[in-house]
Amino acid sequence: MAKINENYLKLAGNYLFSTVGRKIREYQETHPQAEVIRLGIGDVTQPIAPSVINSLHTAVDEMGKAETFRGYAPDLGYDFLREVIARKDYQERGCSISPDEIFVSDGAKCDCGNIQEIFSTDNVIAVCDPVYPVYVDSNVMAGRTGVYDESLQCYRNVIYMPCTAENGFVPEFPEQTPDLIYLCYPNNPTGAVIRKDQLQSWVDYALAHGSVILYDAAYEAYISEPDIPHSIFECRGARECAIEFRSFSKTAGFTGLRLGFTVIPKDLKVMGTSLWSLWARRHGTKYNGAPYIIQRAGEAVYSEEGRKQILQQIAYYMGNAKYIYEGLKEAGYTVYGGVNAPYIWLHTPKDMTSWEFFDYLLSEANVAGTPGSGFGPGGEHYFRLTAFGSRENTIRAIKRIQKL
Ligand SMILES: Cc1ncc(COP(=O)(O)O)c(C=O)c1O
């Protein structure tokens, strides 16, 4: 008789964004005249840059001719893409990463959800609180956590590292030593960044304790201030203790095209075994390569013209972020983020819970955001707005909030 993976039954409630979506739908059904502006889910709205579109067209045409047709892509990605990533994202920033340490994939969500497979289920994970839910849920599914404790809003056997306004949303070292440490900077949901010396001290900590850092840099392209690390591999010793995830989704609007990559240095060994080789084995078995057309589109992101166009897009979103940040501040809100990340993290007014504020904003301003408590107990009394809307909608949403 078939049995299910009972770990799935431990998962608490619905995936955050499904609940947000359902609530908006229900509201619209009962208020059909209301025009809800969504500044909640972190999807982009700007069209793909012209250079990338040109590259897509060329690659599509190549697929229509016998001489240039491509079938299965190499498991780990085409060399033309891995080479340009290694050069532009790493070597030009002083990080020693070679093309064959880059694993091209269809996005960071799959990679940061799947990476836990190459580690023992006995490993204890540490996550920031609040946190991008994928890290925790994927470990729940794998059986690496205990049950969900409703009263604490936490899974047992997971180390939650509080990220608060007081610590600048960068965690302190936990009392219990974790085996796997998930860090994400620029951060979703808080919009915070980590300084180089802080990241270096996490690398030193991991090296001293034999832990591995799983570093999600999906929002790296949004860093605007100098002296903020773009990669964990800018830190000394990171090649021996860190894996990094990157995504083209927010960098270049690929949420619908799907492209990302994971960097695993060959020096990274656990109990003498190379994690590179385990992930290569896993990738080869369970993944058949990102599409050629999409990898060519990814290559175009690094061209001179492509880069220029993408920077314009990022500047557009960050213009929204500035507008939201300043508009909310003027309206008396306490606000964080929005400078090196497309997320604005605000403290809910009048001691409202995150969900109370969600309902209030939806019904009184017809603006939808994301309740901070959906990212973990540390997100309670916070709320996330994203800068990914159109400028027009962003301005209208903030004006509505200012009138409340
Ligand atoms: C922190 C973080 N990592 C990864 C992802 C997923 O990226 P992708 O679209 O490449 O799967 C997201 C998307 O919202 C994210 O916020």
The ligand as an SDF file (V2000), in Angstrom:
LIG
                    3D

 16 16  0  0  0  0  0  0  0  0999 V2000
   14.6790   35.6190   -1.5880 C   0  0  0  0  0  0  0  0  0  0  0  0
   14.1960   35.0020   -2.8390 C   0  0  0  0  0  0  0  0  0  0  0  0
   14.8630   33.9690   -3.3370 N   0  0  0  0  0  0  0  0  0  0  0  0
   14.4530   33.3620   -4.4570 C   0  0  0  0  0  0  0  0  0  0  0  0
   13.3260   33.7910   -5.1370 C   0  0  0  0  0  0  0  0  0  0  0  0
   12.8560   33.0530   -6.3350 C   0  0  0  0  0  0  0  0  0  0  0  0
   13.4680   33.4380   -7.4800 O   0  0  0  0  0  0  0  0  0  0  0  0
   13.1630   32.7340   -8.8640 P   0  0  0  0  0  0  0  0  0  0  0  0
   12.0930   33.5110   -9.5410 O   0  0  0  0  0  0  0  0  0  0  0  0
   14.4760   32.7730   -9.5700 O   0  0  0  0  0  0  0  0  0  0  0  0
   12.7300   31.3180   -8.6160 O   0  0  0  0  0  0  0  0  0  0  0  0
   12.6200   34.8650   -4.6430 C   0  0  0  0  0  0  0  0  0  0  0  0
   11.4150   35.3080   -5.3650 C   0  0  0  0  0  0  0  0  0  0  0  0
   10.5940   36.0340   -4.9260 O   0  0  0  0  0  0  0  0  0  0  0  0
   13.0600   35.4820   -3.4670 C   0  0  0  0  0  0  0  0  0  0  0  0
   12.3960   36.5030   -2.9390 O   0  0  0  0  0  0  0  0  0  0  0  0
  1  2  1  0
  2  3  1  0
  2 15  2  0
  3  4  2  0
  4  5  1  0
  5  6  1  0
  5 12  2  0
  6  7  1  0
  7  8  1  0
  8  9  2  0
  8 10  1  0
  8 11  1  0
 12 13  1  0
 12 15  1  0
 13 14  2  0
 15 16  1  0
M  END
$$$$
